[in-house]
Amino acid sequence: MRYITLGLVLLLGGALAPAYAQYAEPNISFFYPLATRRPVTERELEGQMVHSKGPEGRETAALLALEWPVLPRVQLEVEIPFTVLDPDAGKVVAGFGDIELQAKLQVFKSVQYRALVAFGLEMKLPAGSRARRLGGEHAIEPFLTAGIALGPFDLIGEVAYEWILNGDDRPREQELTARLAVGYPVSQK
């Protein structure tokens, strides 16, 4: 009896898998904005290098980020920064900064209108040294990001609210951020 039940389960599972694959939703993609998060789930390894010079000295920051979809509409991201501070007066300081963890969930997807809405939560963990000015901040930031195609234009918007939980200068500091990016294809694919 066990073998018959196991055989029926395997037969039913094998029959359902191809039927599910037939109805996979098409992928919606948007351009890569500089200032906002994208509402899509993607598999990506990203590296950034930023160098700035100001009245206090030079700062070079390198960032490595890994984005990985764990389910079709759920994505996890890890960002690890490395910073080099070269002040005009004093010693050069280098080290890792605060690690950022992000989870994003697509809550709405319309293939017909090429629209996506995603909700997420970003957490900054104090891995950097606050005494060496390399971070040391603990923060939580829920965000909502959305994108829609309007003719040839792509609009991507984001609203985020950040709570800094361990600020010494200003305890319980909060910040509301709203951003909008518009993209237009210069050439066809």
Sequence and secondary structure as in RCSB ss.txt:
>XXXX:A:sequence
MRYITLGLVLLLGGALAPAYAQYAEPNISFFYPLATRRPVTERELEGQMVHSKGPEGRETAALLALEWPVLPRVQ
LEVEIPFTVLDPDAGKVVAGFGDIELQAKLQVFKSVQYRALVAFGLEMKLPAGSRARRLGGEHAIEPFLTAGIAL
GPFDLIGEVAYEWILNGDDRPREQELTARLAVGYPVSQK
>XXXX:A:secstr
 HHHHHHHHHHHHHHHHHHHHHT          SSS  SS   EEEEEEEEEEETTEEEEEEEEEEEEEEETTEE
EEEEEEEEEEEESSS  EEEE  EEEEEEEEEEEETTTTEEEEEEEEEEE  S TTTTS    EEEEEEEEEEEE
TTEEEEEEEEEEEESS SSSTT EEEEEEEEEE  SS  
